[in-house]
Amino acid sequence: MIGEFVASLFASFVVEPVQAGLRERLEEARAPVEVVSQASDCLGTTGPILLARAGEEPWWAVTTIVSVAVGWQTAAELLDAGNPACGSLANFLVSQGETG
């Protein structure tokens, strides 16, 4: 029950704002279509993984919420490096100066 509550908070304070922020940055930077397409794929697969981890590891979720809120952790750091769909997005974010 606590895990579900923390996962809900995590979705509200981390996943949804990160997704919205990434989409906005991609639009502002006029990212290539392939990056935008892969970003959708990446976020569609990484979001549920992050939510599952938040439910299983409430302490990780709370510390991540705080880290993102105060700027200690960036969106690029939350992406799954092993997910092939996230490669172009991570490279784009790093090239745009979001390195953490």
C-alpha positions in Angstrom: 0.0 0.0 0.0 2.8 2.4 0.9 4.6 1.4 -2.4 1.5 2.3 -4.4 1.2 5.7 -2.7 4.9 6.4 -3.3 4.6 5.3 -6.9 1.7 7.6 -7.4 3.7 10.5 -5.9 6.6 9.5 -8.1 4.5 9.6 -11.2 3.1 13.1 -10.3 6.4 14.7 -9.3 8.9 12.9 -11.6 7.6 10.9 -14.5 4.9 13.3 -15.8 7.0 16.5 -15.4 10.0 14.9 -17.0 8.0 13.7 -19.9 6.4 17.1 -20.4 9.7 18.8 -20.1 11.4 16.6 -22.5 8.7 17.0 -25.1 8.8 20.8 -24.7 12.6 20.8 -25.1 12.5 18.6 -28.2 9.9 21.0 -29.7 11.9 24.1 -28.8 15.1 22.7 -30.2 13.4 21.4 -33.3 14.8 18.0 -32.7 15.0 15.6 -35.7 11.9 13.5 -36.3 13.9 10.4 -35.4 14.8 11.7 -32.0 11.2 12.7 -31.3 9.9 9.3 -32.4 12.5 7.5 -30.3 11.8 9.7 -27.3 8.2 8.5 -27.4 9.3 4.9 -27.5 11.9 5.5 -24.7 9.4 7.3 -22.4 6.7 4.7 -23.1 9.0 1.9 -21.9 11.1 3.7 -19.3 8.1 5.3 -17.5 6.5 2.0 -16.4 9.9 0.7 -15.3 10.5 3.7 -13.1 7.0 3.5 -11.6 7.5 -0.2 -10.8 10.8 0.6 -9.1 9.2 3.4 -7.2 6.6 1.0 -5.9 9.2 -1.6 -4.9 11.8 0.8 -3.5 10.0 3.7 -1.8 13.2 5.1 -0.4 14.7 5.3 -3.9 11.5 7.0 -5.1 11.5 9.6 -2.4 15.2 10.5 -2.8 14.7 10.7 -6.6 11.7 13.0 -6.2 13.9 15.3 -4.1 16.9 15.0 -6.4 14.9 16.0 -9.5 13.0 18.8 -7.6 16.2 20.5 -6.5 18.1 19.8 -9.7 20.6 17.2 -8.4 19.4 14.7 -11.0 18.4 15.3 -14.6 16.0 13.7 -17.0 18.9 12.2 -19.0 20.0 10.3 -15.8 16.6 8.7 -15.4 16.6 7.2 -18.9 17.3 3.5 -19.2 20.8 3.4 -20.8 20.2 -0.2 -21.8 17.1 0.7 -23.8 18.0 1.1 -27.5 15.1 3.6 -27.9 16.7 5.9 -25.3 20.1 6.2 -27.0 19.2 9.1 -29.4 17.3 10.9 -26.7 20.1 10.7 -24.2 22.6 11.8 -26.8 20.4 14.7 -27.8 20.0 15.8 -24.1 23.7 15.7 -23.5 24.4 17.7 -26.7 21.9 20.3 -25.5 23.8 20.6 -22.2 21.8 18.4 -19.9 24.5 16.4 -18.3 23.6 16.5 -14.7 
